[in-house]
Amino acid sequence: MRYIYFTFFFILFISCKEDKTTYQTKTTNLSVAEKIANAHGFNNWKNVTSIEYTFNVDRDTNHYERQWKWEPQKNRVTINENKDTSFSYSTTKIDSISIRTDQGFINDRFWLLAPFNLVWDEGTTLSKPTRDSTLISKTIANKITLLYSDKGGYTPGDAYDFYYDDNYIIKEWAFRKGNSKTPSLVTKWEDYKDFNGIKIATSHIRPNSNWHLYFSNINIITE
């Protein structure tokens, strides 16, 4: 699995490192990850044949968006570049033409389905769950950290802190570049909606900023 990548100029999701002795390997610590993924509908993913969505970011008066269609069973991704132009490629055959589009797709899909990446992605480690204060709401929640290997992928070494409730629903997360103690980006997970059994947080906001990342035109087709 290739890791999250974001080329858009005002969002930074890069990489980080951490002493892995404080982590269990992903293969021996799946229980919490599976519970989080399943709480967001992962058990229904096997039935998904197509998912379409628009990835949007508003900052001040600027708006940016990308429109995607992903057919996971066919390993095919299509981006609608404008009203008259689209580009499709196979996720199993990334070349010099498709790599930049694939980088954007991996990033946008990560925002959309990050709970599933807890069980999808290889070369990762997961911390033991703890109880901690959320960074935005300042409430006590469960916390688990996903750490990517510092080798391979588009931007290896990233760390993500997931804050989730007792029903395993994600409420906030933090991205930490270079395993810095200070997060590079923290957002809420809000406006959850159910799409054929797949539960998606359609809105992500940052405190005290005119920044909003959200999803629209979501359509999930199942068998």
N, C-alpha and C positions, 0 to 999 in steps of 0.2 A: 504494500500500500504506500503510495506517495503521500507526503505530508502536506499540511496546510501551507498555502502560499498566497500572498496578496500583493499585487503590484500597484494597487490604487494609492495615490500619493499621500492620503492623510490617515491611513490605517497601517499600523506596523505590527505584523505578526512574523517574527524572524526565528530566533533559535535560543536555546539555553542549555546549560550543563548543570549537573548536580552529582554529588557523591552518591553513587548507586547503592552503597552499603546500607543506606537508610530505607531502601525500597525492596519489595518483593518482586520477583519476575512476574510478568503478566500471566504466564501459564499456570502459576501457583496461586494466583489471587484473582480469580474470575468472579467470585460470588457477588461482591458488591457491584462490580462492573455489569454483570448480567442483570442484576436487579434494576439498576439504573436504566440500562438499555431496554429491558422489557417493560418498565414503567412508561416508556415513551413509544411502545408499540413494536419493538424489535421482533417479537414473535410473529408479527404479521408481515414482516418485510419479505419473506419468501414468496408471498403472493403478489408482490408489486411487479408489474410489467413496464410501467412508465410513470415518471414523475416530472412534472413541469412546474417551473417557478420563476419568479423575477426577484433577483437580488438587488435591493435598493440601499443606497446610503445618501442621507441628507446631511449637509454640513453648512450651517448658516444659510445662504441663499443658493448654494450649489447642490445639484442633484446628479447622482450617478446610478446607473442600473445595468444589469446584464440579465438576459432572458435565456433560460436553459431548458432543455428536454433531455432526460436521462432514461435510457432503456437498459436497466441493469442486466437483464437476462440475455440481451444481445450485445452487451459491452459497448454500447453506442451512445455518444453524447452529441447533441446539436446545440449550437449557440445561434440565436437570432441576432445578428449584428445590427440590422436595421429592418425597416419594413419590407425591404425587397431582397435582402441578402441573408443567407444562413450558411453555416459551416458545420459539417459533421465529421466525426473521426471515431476510430476504435480505441477504447481505453487499453486494449492489449497490444496496440501497435503505435506507440508514440514515436513520432519522428520530428525532424527539424521544423516541419510546417505546423504540426499540431501541438508541440510542447508548450508554447506560450498560452494557447487556449486551455490546455489541460491544467496548467498551473492556476489559472483563474477559476476553472471548474472545481479543482480540489479545494481551493480556499472557500468558495461560496457554498459548496456542499458541506464542508466542515461546520460552518456556521449553522446550516440547516439541520444537520443530522449528527452533531457532535456526540450525543449519547451513544450512538451506534459505533462510533469510532473507538469507544472504550473496549469493544470486543472485536472490531474489524481489524484494527491496525496491528501490524507486527513490529518487532523491534522496539517495544515500549515496556515500561515498568509502571506499576501502580503502587502508591503509598498505601499504608494501612489507613482505614477510615478513622477520623478524629471528630471531635466537636469543637467548633470554632465560631467566632463572630464573623458574620458576613461584612464585606468591606463597604457596601453601600447602605443597606438597611440597618446594619448594626444589630442584627438579631442572631441568636445562637442557632447554628444549623450543622448538619453533617458536612464533612469536607473530605475530598479525596483528590490526590494529585496525579495527573497523567504526565509522564516524562518520556520524551522521545529519545531514541538513541542519537548519539552525536555523529553517526555514520549513515550515509545513504539518504535518500529522499530529496525533496526540493530544498527544504530548510531544516536540517536536522538539529536536534537538541532542544526543542521547545518544551516548555512546561506549562501546564494548565491546571489551575485549582478549580475544582467543581464544588459548589455549595448546593446541597440538596436537602429536601425536607424528609420527614420520616416515611413518606410515600415514595421516596426515591425520585422525585421530580426536581429537576435543576431549577434553582432560583436565581443564582448569580454565578459568574465565573471570572477568573482573572488569568491573563496571559503574562508570563514573566520572561522577558528576553534575557538570555545569558544567565538564567537562574538568579537574577537580581532579587534582592529582598523587596524592592519596590516594584510593583506590577507596572507593566507597560500599558496595559489596557484592562479595564474592569467594566463589565456591563451587567445589567439585569436581564433576566429571561422572563418575558411577559407575553400576554395575549396568546396563551396556548389555545390551539384549535386542533380538532381531531379530523384527520383525512383518511377515511377507510381504515381506521385503527392505528394510524401513525399520528402520534401526538407531537406537534411542532410549536415551539415558541416563535411566534411570528414577529416579535418586536424585541429589540435590544437597545437600551439607552444607557448613556453615561451621565453621571451626576454633574450638575453645574456646567453643562455644555450644550451648544446648539448642534448636537450630533445625534443621529438616529439611524440605525441599521435595521431594516425590516424586510419581510418577504410578502409578496403579493402574487396574485394569479396562480396560486398553488392548485395543482390538479394531480391527484394520485390515482392511477388506474390499477386495479388488482384483477387477478384471474377469477 
